[in-house]
Amino acid sequence: MKTIHYLLIFFVIWNLIVFLIYGADKRRAVKDKWRIPEKTLMLLALFFGATGAFAGMSVFRHKTQHKKFSIGVPLLMLLNYACIAAAVYYFCIK
Protein backbone atom coordinates (compact mmCIF):
# COMPACT_ATOMS: atom_id res chain seq x y z
CA MET A 1 0.00 0.00 0.00
CA LYS A 2 1.35 3.43 -0.88
CA THR A 3 2.04 6.11 1.69
CA ILE A 4 -0.75 8.27 0.35
CA HIS A 5 -3.27 5.50 1.08
CA TYR A 6 -2.16 5.43 4.71
CA LEU A 7 -2.51 9.20 4.89
CA LEU A 8 -6.03 9.03 3.46
CA ILE A 9 -7.06 6.31 5.93
CA PHE A 10 -5.58 8.36 8.78
CA PHE A 11 -7.44 11.48 7.60
CA VAL A 12 -10.82 9.73 7.45
CA ILE A 13 -10.46 7.98 10.82
CA TRP A 14 -9.11 11.11 12.54
CA ASN A 15 -11.97 13.25 11.25
CA LEU A 16 -14.50 10.68 12.41
CA ILE A 17 -12.93 10.83 15.88
CA VAL A 18 -13.02 14.65 15.89
CA PHE A 19 -16.66 14.55 14.74
CA LEU A 20 -17.53 12.27 17.66
CA ILE A 21 -15.64 14.49 20.11
CA TYR A 22 -17.67 17.52 18.98
CA GLY A 23 -20.82 15.45 19.47
CA ALA A 24 -19.70 14.39 22.94
CA ASP A 25 -18.99 18.01 23.88
CA LYS A 26 -22.45 19.06 22.69
CA ARG A 27 -24.02 16.28 24.75
CA ARG A 28 -22.05 17.43 27.79
CA ALA A 29 -23.16 21.02 27.19
CA VAL A 30 -26.82 20.03 27.12
CA LYS A 31 -26.43 17.98 30.33
CA ASP A 32 -24.44 20.79 32.02
CA LYS A 33 -21.43 18.54 32.62
CA TRP A 34 -17.68 19.03 32.33
CA ARG A 35 -16.78 20.37 28.88
CA ILE A 36 -13.89 19.94 26.51
CA PRO A 37 -11.94 23.22 26.42
CA GLU A 38 -12.41 25.33 23.28
CA LYS A 39 -8.66 25.41 22.81
CA THR A 40 -8.63 21.61 22.59
CA LEU A 41 -11.48 21.58 20.08
CA MET A 42 -9.62 24.09 17.88
CA LEU A 43 -6.36 22.13 18.14
CA LEU A 44 -8.17 18.99 17.00
CA ALA A 45 -9.35 20.92 13.96
CA LEU A 46 -5.90 22.37 13.33
CA PHE A 47 -4.23 18.96 13.28
CA PHE A 48 -6.12 17.70 10.22
CA GLY A 49 -9.49 17.38 11.94
CA ALA A 50 -11.21 20.45 10.53
CA THR A 51 -13.52 18.45 8.27
CA GLY A 52 -14.76 16.42 11.25
CA ALA A 53 -15.03 19.58 13.33
CA PHE A 54 -17.07 21.33 10.63
CA ALA A 55 -19.33 18.30 10.25
CA GLY A 56 -19.74 18.10 14.03
CA MET A 57 -20.61 21.78 14.21
CA SER A 58 -23.21 21.35 11.47
CA VAL A 59 -24.79 18.08 12.59
CA PHE A 60 -24.84 18.80 16.33
CA ARG A 61 -25.38 22.58 15.94
CA HIS A 62 -22.45 23.05 18.26
CA LYS A 63 -20.26 26.19 18.48
CA THR A 64 -21.93 27.69 15.42
CA GLN A 65 -22.56 31.03 17.17
CA HIS A 66 -18.92 31.45 18.18
CA LYS A 67 -16.99 33.52 15.61
CA LYS A 68 -13.80 31.70 16.55
CA PHE A 69 -15.38 28.47 15.35
CA SER A 70 -17.69 29.67 12.58
CA ILE A 71 -14.80 31.44 10.86
CA GLY A 72 -11.81 29.55 12.24
CA VAL A 73 -12.85 26.00 11.44
CA PRO A 74 -13.57 26.66 7.74
CA LEU A 75 -10.20 28.45 7.47
CA LEU A 76 -8.50 25.51 9.14
CA MET A 77 -10.30 23.21 6.72
CA LEU A 78 -8.75 25.13 3.82
CA LEU A 79 -5.34 24.87 5.49
CA ASN A 80 -5.85 21.13 6.03
CA TYR A 81 -6.77 20.64 2.38
CA ALA A 82 -3.79 22.68 1.21
CA CYS A 83 -1.47 20.46 3.26
CA ILE A 84 -3.14 17.35 1.89
CA ALA A 85 -2.79 18.66 -1.68
CA ALA A 86 0.90 19.30 -1.02
CA ALA A 87 1.30 15.75 0.31
CA VAL A 88 -0.47 14.29 -2.74
CA TYR A 89 1.77 16.32 -5.01
CA TYR A 90 4.90 15.26 -3.14
CA PHE A 91 4.08 11.55 -2.85
CA CYS A 92 2.10 10.92 -6.02
CA ILE A 93 2.87 13.45 -8.70
CA LYS A 94 6.45 14.50 -8.12
N, C-alpha and C positions, 0 to 999 in steps of 0.2 A: 504494500500500500504506500502511496506517495505521501510525502510530508503534508502536502496541501489537503489531503483527505483527513489526516489527523487534525489539522487545524479547523477544518469545517465541522468535524464531529465535536471537537472541543467547544467551538462557537455555539452550536445548537444546544448542547447539554448545559453549558454555562448560562445561556440566556433563559433556558427553562428554569434553572435554579433561581436566577434573579427574579423572574416572573413570580415564582412561588414565594419568594421572600417578600416581595411587594404585597402579595395577597395576604401573607401571614401578618404583616405590619398593619394592613387595613383591618383585618379581623381583630387584632389587638387594640386598635384605635376604637373600634365600635364597642368592644367589651371593657374599655377603660383600663387596660392592663399595660404592663411595661412595654415600651416601644423601642424599635430599632432606631438609633440616632440618624438624623437626616444626613449627616456627614458619611455614615456608612452606606446608606442607600445611594448617595451620589458616587462614592468610590466604586461600588459594585457596577454602576453604569459606566464609569470611566474605564474600568478594566474589562472592556469588551462585552459589557452586559447592558448596553443602552437599549438594544432592541427589546430585550426582556423587560427592562424597566419601563419603556414606553408602552409595551403591551400591558404590563401590570397596571400602569396608571390609567390606561383606557378601559380595560376590562373591569377593574375593581373601583374605578373612579376615585383613585387615591393620589393625593398630592397635586391634583390638577389645578388648584387655585393658587398654588405657590409659584411665583415667578421663577424662582431658582430651579424648579423642576419643569415647569411648562416651557421654559425657554432652554434651560440647561441640558435636559435629557435629549431633546432633538439635536442640539448642537453636538453633544457627545456621540450621538448616533452617527452623525456625519463624520466625525473624527474616527470612530470605530470603523466605518466603511472605507474611509481613506486608507487606514492602516491595513485593512484586509486587502484592498486593491493593490497596495504596494507589495504585500506578501505574495499575492497571486502573480504579480508581474515578476517578482524576484525568483519565485520557485517554479513557475510554469512557463513564462514567456521568455525570460532572459536566457 
